[in-house]
Amino acid sequence: MREFLCPVSGTLLDVDCVPPTFPVEVDFTPDLATFYTEWLGRDLPVTL
């Protein structure tokens, strides 16, 4: 069992029940450049 916690508050974010050595799956990868330029109307504050 894997528990994913917020590093700041320690809040439990997600729990995965998987067999040992099962790889971690990425559920979501945000497109920060598009979010900043199209939704916020400003440049991304750092270069990715």
PQR file with spaces between the fields and no chain letter, atoms N, CA, C, O and H, PARSE charges and radii, in Angstrom:
ATOM       1  N    MET     1       0.856   -1.165    0.000 -0.4000 1.5000
ATOM       2  CA   MET     1       0.000    0.000    0.000 -0.0000 2.0000
ATOM       3  C    MET     1       0.904    1.230    0.000  0.5500 1.7000
ATOM       4  O    MET     1       1.895    1.300    0.727 -0.5500 1.4000
ATOM       5  N    ARG     2       0.531    2.198   -0.839 -0.4000 1.5000
ATOM       6  CA   ARG     2       1.267    3.463   -0.908 -0.0000 2.0000
ATOM       7  C    ARG     2       0.360    4.585   -0.449  0.5500 1.7000
ATOM       8  O    ARG     2      -0.805    4.656   -0.839 -0.5500 1.4000
ATOM       9  H    ARG     2      -0.274    2.141   -1.430  0.4000 1.0000
ATOM      10  N    GLU     3       0.897    5.452    0.374 -0.4000 1.5000
ATOM      11  CA   GLU     3       0.158    6.635    0.817 -0.0000 2.0000
ATOM      12  C    GLU     3       0.880    7.863    0.286  0.5500 1.7000
ATOM      13  O    GLU     3       2.097    7.983    0.428 -0.5500 1.4000
ATOM      14  H    GLU     3       1.844    5.393    0.691  0.4000 1.0000
ATOM      15  N    PHE     4       0.135    8.771   -0.325 -0.4000 1.5000
ATOM      16  CA   PHE     4       0.693   10.013   -0.847 -0.0000 2.0000
ATOM      17  C    PHE     4       0.233   11.147    0.056  0.5500 1.7000
ATOM      18  O    PHE     4      -0.964   11.386    0.210 -0.5500 1.4000
ATOM      19  H    PHE     4      -0.854    8.674   -0.441  0.4000 1.0000
ATOM      20  N    LEU     5       1.206   11.851    0.656 -0.4000 1.5000
ATOM      21  CA   LEU     5       0.922   12.898    1.629 -0.0000 2.0000
ATOM      22  C    LEU     5       1.395   14.249    1.121  0.5500 1.7000
ATOM      23  O    LEU     5       2.367   14.335    0.371 -0.5500 1.4000
ATOM      24  H    LEU     5       2.179   11.657    0.531  0.4000 1.0000
ATOM      25  N    CYS     6       0.693   15.319    1.540 -0.4000 1.5000
ATOM      26  CA   CYS     6       1.138   16.683    1.255 -0.0000 2.0000
ATOM      27  C    CYS     6       2.403   16.935    2.075  0.5500 1.7000
ATOM      28  O    CYS     6       2.392   16.719    3.286 -0.5500 1.4000
ATOM      29  H    CYS     6      -0.097   15.250    2.150  0.4000 1.0000
ATOM      30  N    PRO     7       3.500   17.390    1.444 -0.5600 1.5000
ATOM      31  CA   PRO     7       4.735   17.614    2.194  0.2800 2.0000
ATOM      32  C    PRO     7       4.651   18.778    3.175  0.5500 1.7000
ATOM      33  O    PRO     7       5.453   18.851    4.107 -0.5500 1.4000
ATOM      34  N    VAL     8       3.708   19.679    2.988 -0.4000 1.5000
ATOM      35  CA   VAL     8       3.583   20.842    3.867 -0.0000 2.0000
ATOM      36  C    VAL     8       2.699   20.538    5.069  0.5500 1.7000
ATOM      37  O    VAL     8       3.104   20.740    6.213 -0.5500 1.4000
ATOM      38  H    VAL     8       3.056   19.619    2.231  0.4000 1.0000
ATOM      39  N    SER     9       1.473   20.047    4.801 -0.4000 1.5000
ATOM      40  CA   SER     9       0.511   19.861    5.890 -0.0000 2.0000
ATOM      41  C    SER     9       0.419   18.429    6.400  0.5500 1.7000
ATOM      42  O    SER     9      -0.116   18.195    7.483 -0.5500 1.4000
ATOM      43  H    SER     9       1.143   19.884    3.871  0.4000 1.0000
ATOM      44  N    GLY    10       0.932   17.470    5.636 -0.4000 1.5000
ATOM      45  CA   GLY    10       0.824   16.078    6.044 -0.0000 2.0000
ATOM      46  C    GLY    10      -0.536   15.465    5.766  0.5500 1.7000
ATOM      47  O    GLY    10      -0.823   14.362    6.233 -0.5500 1.4000
ATOM      48  H    GLY    10       1.367   17.661    4.756  0.4000 1.0000
ATOM      49  N    THR    11      -1.383   16.163    5.010 -0.4000 1.5000
ATOM      50  CA   THR    11      -2.717   15.673    4.666 -0.0000 2.0000
ATOM      51  C    THR    11      -2.604   14.493    3.704  0.5500 1.7000
ATOM      52  O    THR    11      -1.825   14.537    2.751 -0.5500 1.4000
ATOM      53  H    THR    11      -1.150   17.058    4.630  0.4000 1.0000
ATOM      54  N    LEU    12      -3.374   13.448    3.951 -0.4000 1.5000
ATOM      55  CA   LEU    12      -3.395   12.288    3.077 -0.0000 2.0000
ATOM      56  C    LEU    12      -4.100   12.651    1.779  0.5500 1.7000
ATOM      57  O    LEU    12      -5.268   13.041    1.797 -0.5500 1.4000
ATOM      58  H    LEU    12      -4.007   13.412    4.725  0.4000 1.0000
ATOM      59  N    LEU    13      -3.400   12.528    0.649 -0.4000 1.5000
ATOM      60  CA   LEU    13      -3.945   12.905   -0.649 -0.0000 2.0000
ATOM      61  C    LEU    13      -4.502   11.721   -1.421  0.5500 1.7000
ATOM      62  O    LEU    13      -5.518   11.850   -2.104 -0.5500 1.4000
ATOM      63  H    LEU    13      -2.451   12.212    0.634  0.4000 1.0000
ATOM      64  N    ASP    14      -3.848   10.565   -1.322 -0.4000 1.5000
ATOM      65  CA   ASP    14      -4.264    9.401   -2.099 -0.0000 2.0000
ATOM      66  C    ASP    14      -3.668    8.149   -1.486  0.5500 1.7000
ATOM      67  O    ASP    14      -2.633    8.199   -0.822 -0.5500 1.4000
ATOM      68  H    ASP    14      -3.023   10.460   -0.768  0.4000 1.0000
ATOM      69  N    VAL    15      -4.335    7.021   -1.715 -0.4000 1.5000
ATOM      70  CA   VAL    15      -3.840    5.719   -1.276 -0.0000 2.0000
ATOM      71  C    VAL    15      -3.960    4.759   -2.450  0.5500 1.7000
ATOM      72  O    VAL    15      -5.014    4.672   -3.080 -0.5500 1.4000
ATOM      73  H    VAL    15      -5.176    6.980   -2.254  0.4000 1.0000
ATOM      74  N    ASP    16      -2.886    4.042   -2.744 -0.4000 1.5000
ATOM      75  CA   ASP    16      -2.884    3.025   -3.794 -0.0000 2.0000
ATOM      76  C    ASP    16      -2.614    1.671   -3.156  0.5500 1.7000
ATOM      77  O    ASP    16      -1.664    1.517   -2.388 -0.5500 1.4000
ATOM      78  H    ASP    16      -2.030    4.113   -2.233  0.4000 1.0000
ATOM      79  N    CYS    17      -3.441    0.706   -3.471 -0.4000 1.5000
ATOM      80  CA   CYS    17      -3.219   -0.673   -3.032 -0.0000 2.0000
ATOM      81  C    CYS    17      -2.715   -1.459   -4.234  0.5500 1.7000
ATOM      82  O    CYS    17      -3.491   -1.841   -5.110 -0.5500 1.4000
ATOM      83  H    CYS    17      -4.212    0.831   -4.094  0.4000 1.0000
ATOM      84  N    VAL    18      -1.419   -1.692   -4.263 -0.4000 1.5000
ATOM      85  CA   VAL    18      -0.792   -2.357   -5.406 -0.0000 2.0000
ATOM      86  C    VAL    18       0.169   -3.431   -4.900  0.5500 1.7000
ATOM      87  O    VAL    18       0.592   -3.384   -3.744 -0.5500 1.4000
ATOM      88  H    VAL    18      -0.790   -1.382   -3.551  0.4000 1.0000
ATOM      89  N    PRO    19       0.519   -4.394   -5.750 -0.5600 1.5000
ATOM      90  CA   PRO    19       1.497   -5.403   -5.349  0.2800 2.0000
ATOM      91  C    PRO    19       2.890   -4.791   -5.195  0.5500 1.7000
ATOM      92  O    PRO    19       3.171   -3.742   -5.775 -0.5500 1.4000
ATOM      93  N    PRO    20       3.759   -5.435   -4.421 -0.5600 1.5000
ATOM      94  CA   PRO    20       5.129   -4.927   -4.262  0.2800 2.0000
ATOM      95  C    PRO    20       5.830   -4.783   -5.613  0.5500 1.7000
ATOM      96  O    PRO    20       5.590   -5.569   -6.530 -0.5500 1.4000
ATOM      97  N    THR    21       6.673   -3.800   -5.725 -0.4000 1.5000
ATOM      98  CA   THR    21       7.470   -3.448   -6.917 -0.0000 2.0000
ATOM      99  C    THR    21       6.634   -2.947   -8.091  0.5500 1.7000
ATOM     100  O    THR    21       7.168   -2.781   -9.187 -0.5500 1.4000
ATOM     101  H    THR    21       6.867   -3.162   -4.980  0.4000 1.0000
ATOM     102  N    PHE    22       5.350   -2.705   -7.896 -0.4000 1.5000
ATOM     103  CA   PHE    22       4.509   -2.146   -8.955 -0.0000 2.0000
ATOM     104  C    PHE    22       4.901   -0.686   -9.157  0.5500 1.7000
ATOM     105  O    PHE    22       5.018    0.044   -8.172 -0.5500 1.4000
ATOM     106  H    PHE    22       4.916   -2.840   -7.005  0.4000 1.0000
ATOM     107  N    PRO    23       5.111   -0.226  -10.402 -0.5600 1.5000
ATOM     108  CA   PRO    23       5.574    1.154  -10.621  0.2800 2.0000
ATOM     109  C    PRO    23       4.502    2.189  -10.268  0.5500 1.7000
ATOM     110  O    PRO    23       3.304    1.919  -10.346 -0.5500 1.4000
ATOM     111  N    VAL    24       4.960    3.365   -9.883 -0.4000 1.5000
ATOM     112  CA   VAL    24       4.057    4.477   -9.583 -0.0000 2.0000
ATOM     113  C    VAL    24       3.516    5.014  -10.902  0.5500 1.7000
ATOM     114  O    VAL    24       4.286    5.275  -11.826 -0.5500 1.4000
ATOM     115  H    VAL    24       5.934    3.584   -9.819  0.4000 1.0000
ATOM     116  N    GLU    25       2.199    5.180  -11.000 -0.4000 1.5000
ATOM     117  CA   GLU    25       1.573    5.706  -12.208 -0.0000 2.0000
ATOM     118  C    GLU    25       1.263    7.183  -12.015  0.5500 1.7000
ATOM     119  O    GLU    25       0.763    7.591  -10.967 -0.5500 1.4000
ATOM     120  H    GLU    25       1.573    4.967  -10.249  0.4000 1.0000
ATOM     121  N    VAL    26       1.563    7.980  -13.033 -0.4000 1.5000
ATOM     122  CA   VAL    26       1.279    9.407  -12.986 -0.0000 2.0000
ATOM     123  C    VAL    26      -0.144    9.618  -13.495  0.5500 1.7000
ATOM     124  O    VAL    26      -0.455    9.290  -14.640 -0.5500 1.4000
ATOM     125  H    VAL    26       1.969    7.649  -13.885  0.4000 1.0000
ATOM     126  N    ASP    27      -1.014   10.172  -12.632 -0.4000 1.5000
ATOM     127  CA   ASP    27      -2.408   10.386  -13.004 -0.0000 2.0000
ATOM     128  C    ASP    27      -2.619   11.660  -13.812  0.5500 1.7000
ATOM     129  O    ASP    27      -3.524   11.727  -14.644 -0.5500 1.4000
ATOM     130  H    ASP    27      -0.761   10.439  -11.702  0.4000 1.0000
ATOM     131  N    PHE    28      -1.779   12.679  -13.567 -0.4000 1.5000
ATOM     132  CA   PHE    28      -2.039   13.986  -14.149 -0.0000 2.0000
ATOM     133  C    PHE    28      -0.728   14.745  -14.282  0.5500 1.7000
ATOM     134  O    PHE    28       0.051   14.820  -13.331 -0.5500 1.4000
ATOM     135  H    PHE    28      -1.044   12.624  -12.892  0.4000 1.0000
ATOM     136  N    THR    29      -0.486   15.301  -15.445 -0.4000 1.5000
ATOM     137  CA   THR    29       0.667   16.161  -15.663 -0.0000 2.0000
ATOM     138  C    THR    29       0.151   17.489  -16.209  0.5500 1.7000
ATOM     139  O    THR    29      -0.296   17.552  -17.354 -0.5500 1.4000
ATOM     140  H    THR    29      -1.118   15.240  -16.217  0.4000 1.0000
ATOM     141  N    PRO    30       0.207   18.555  -15.403 -0.5600 1.5000
ATOM     142  CA   PRO    30      -0.345   19.829  -15.854  0.2800 2.0000
ATOM     143  C    PRO    30       0.521   20.491  -16.926  0.5500 1.7000
ATOM     144  O    PRO    30       1.744   20.358  -16.924 -0.5500 1.4000
ATOM     145  N    ASP    31      -0.133   21.203  -17.834 -0.4000 1.5000
ATOM     146  CA   ASP    31       0.553   21.997  -18.847 -0.0000 2.0000
ATOM     147  C    ASP    31       0.603   23.427  -18.310  0.5500 1.7000
ATOM     148  O    ASP    31      -0.279   24.237  -18.592 -0.5500 1.4000
ATOM     149  H    ASP    31      -1.127   21.312  -17.836  0.4000 1.0000
ATOM     150  N    LEU    32       1.638   23.723  -17.539 -0.4000 1.5000
ATOM     151  CA   LEU    32       1.730   25.017  -16.863 -0.0000 2.0000
ATOM     152  C    LEU    32       1.884   26.181  -17.831  0.5500 1.7000
ATOM     153  O    LEU    32       1.331   27.256  -17.595 -0.5500 1.4000
ATOM     154  H    LEU    32       2.355   23.065  -17.310  0.4000 1.0000
ATOM     155  N    ALA    33       2.622   25.985  -18.909 -0.4000 1.5000
ATOM     156  CA   ALA    33       2.818   27.075  -19.871 -0.0000 2.0000
ATOM     157  C    ALA    33       1.484   27.516  -20.469  0.5500 1.7000
ATOM     158  O    ALA    33       1.219   28.715  -20.556 -0.5500 1.4000
ATOM     159  H    ALA    33       3.071   25.112  -19.101  0.4000 1.0000
ATOM     160  N    THR    34       0.645   26.576  -20.881 -0.4000 1.5000
ATOM     161  CA   THR    34      -0.669   26.908  -21.435 -0.0000 2.0000
ATOM     162  C    THR    34      -1.564   27.531  -20.380  0.5500 1.7000
ATOM     163  O    THR    34      -2.283   28.487  -20.671 -0.5500 1.4000
ATOM     164  H    THR    34       0.860   25.602  -20.810  0.4000 1.0000
ATOM     165  N    PHE    35      -1.536   27.009  -19.164 -0.4000 1.5000
ATOM     166  CA   PHE    35      -2.355   27.563  -18.088 -0.0000 2.0000
ATOM     167  C    PHE    35      -2.028   29.036  -17.856  0.5500 1.7000
ATOM     168  O    PHE    35      -2.930   29.867  -17.753 -0.5500 1.4000
ATOM     169  H    PHE    35      -0.953   26.232  -18.928  0.4000 1.0000
ATOM     170  N    TYR    36      -0.748   29.355  -17.773 -0.4000 1.5000
ATOM     171  CA   TYR    36      -0.365   30.741  -17.521 -0.0000 2.0000
ATOM     172  C    TYR    36      -0.698   31.649  -18.699  0.5500 1.7000
ATOM     173  O    TYR    36      -1.243   32.735  -18.503 -0.5500 1.4000
ATOM     174  H    TYR    36      -0.014   28.680  -17.856  0.4000 1.0000
ATOM     175  N    THR    37      -0.374   31.218  -19.930 -0.4000 1.5000
ATOM     176  CA   THR    37      -0.568   32.112  -21.075 -0.0000 2.0000
ATOM     177  C    THR    37      -2.027   32.247  -21.485  0.5500 1.7000
ATOM     178  O    THR    37      -2.474   33.354  -21.788 -0.5500 1.4000
ATOM     179  H    THR    37       0.069   30.336  -20.089  0.4000 1.0000
ATOM     180  N    GLU    38      -2.787   31.145  -21.504 -0.4000 1.5000
ATOM     181  CA   GLU    38      -4.166   31.206  -21.991 -0.0000 2.0000
ATOM     182  C    GLU    38      -5.192   31.502  -20.898  0.5500 1.7000
ATOM     183  O    GLU    38      -6.194   32.165  -21.166 -0.5500 1.4000
ATOM     184  H    GLU    38      -2.424   30.246  -21.258  0.4000 1.0000
ATOM     185  N    TRP    39      -4.965   31.030  -19.685 -0.4000 1.5000
ATOM     186  CA   TRP    39      -5.955   31.225  -18.622 -0.0000 2.0000
ATOM     187  C    TRP    39      -5.659   32.457  -17.771  0.5500 1.7000
ATOM     188  O    TRP    39      -6.571   33.206  -17.420 -0.5500 1.4000
ATOM     189  H    TRP    39      -4.151   30.492  -19.468  0.4000 1.0000
ATOM     190  N    LEU    40      -4.387   32.666  -17.440 -0.4000 1.5000
ATOM     191  CA   LEU    40      -4.043   33.805  -16.591 -0.0000 2.0000
ATOM     192  C    LEU    40      -3.620   35.029  -17.392  0.5500 1.7000
ATOM     193  O    LEU    40      -3.605   36.142  -16.866 -0.5500 1.4000
ATOM     194  H    LEU    40      -3.646   32.058  -17.724  0.4000 1.0000
ATOM     195  N    GLY    41      -3.275   34.827  -18.672 -0.4000 1.5000
ATOM     196  CA   GLY    41      -2.893   35.950  -19.519 -0.0000 2.0000
ATOM     197  C    GLY    41      -1.562   36.567  -19.158  0.5500 1.7000
ATOM     198  O    GLY    41      -1.367   37.767  -19.350 -0.5500 1.4000
ATOM     199  H    GLY    41      -3.287   33.923  -19.099  0.4000 1.0000
ATOM     200  N    ARG    42      -0.644   35.776  -18.640 -0.4000 1.5000
ATOM     201  CA   ARG    42       0.690   36.286  -18.315 -0.0000 2.0000
ATOM     202  C    ARG    42       1.725   35.199  -18.581  0.5500 1.7000
ATOM     203  O    ARG    42       1.387   34.032  -18.781 -0.5500 1.4000
ATOM     204  H    ARG    42      -0.802   34.801  -18.485  0.4000 1.0000
ATOM     205  N    ASP    43       2.983   35.603  -18.579 -0.4000 1.5000
ATOM     206  CA   ASP    43       4.063   34.660  -18.845 -0.0000 2.0000
ATOM     207  C    ASP    43       4.303   33.758  -17.640  0.5500 1.7000
ATOM     208  O    ASP    43       4.047   34.130  -16.494 -0.5500 1.4000
ATOM     209  H    ASP    43       3.257   36.551  -18.416  0.4000 1.0000
ATOM     210  N    LEU    44       4.796   32.581  -17.933 -0.4000 1.5000
ATOM     211  CA   LEU    44       5.187   31.646  -16.889 -0.0000 2.0000
ATOM     212  C    LEU    44       6.345   32.261  -16.109  0.5500 1.7000
ATOM     213  O    LEU    44       7.306   32.723  -16.723 -0.5500 1.4000
ATOM     214  H    LEU    44       5.004   32.279  -18.863  0.4000 1.0000
ATOM     215  N    PRO    45       6.287   32.284  -14.759 -0.5600 1.5000
ATOM     216  CA   PRO    45       7.321   32.972  -13.988  0.2800 2.0000
ATOM     217  C    PRO    45       8.701   32.308  -14.040  0.5500 1.7000
ATOM     218  O    PRO    45       9.703   32.958  -13.744 -0.5500 1.4000
ATOM     219  N    VAL    46       8.769   31.040  -14.408 -0.4000 1.5000
ATOM     220  CA   VAL    46      10.057   30.348  -14.520 -0.0000 2.0000
ATOM     221  C    VAL    46      10.095   29.602  -15.847  0.5500 1.7000
ATOM     222  O    VAL    46       9.054   29.329  -16.444 -0.5500 1.4000
ATOM     223  H    VAL    46       7.955   30.511  -14.649  0.4000 1.0000
ATOM     224  N    THR    47      11.289   29.277  -16.300 -0.4000 1.5000
ATOM     225  CA   THR    47      11.444   28.511  -17.532 -0.0000 2.0000
ATOM     226  C    THR    47      11.414   27.034  -17.197  0.5500 1.7000
ATOM     227  O    THR    47      12.110   26.574  -16.292 -0.5500 1.4000
ATOM     228  H    THR    47      12.135   29.499  -15.815  0.4000 1.0000
ATOM     229  N    LEU    48      10.593   26.288  -17.943 -0.4000 1.5000
ATOM     230  CA   LEU    48      10.521   24.842  -17.711 -0.0000 2.0000
ATOM     231  C    LEU    48      11.534   24.117  -18.547  0.5500 1.7000
ATOM     232  O    LEU    48      11.622   22.891  -18.485 -0.5500 1.4000
ATOM     233  H    LEU    48      10.027   26.662  -18.678  0.4000 1.0000
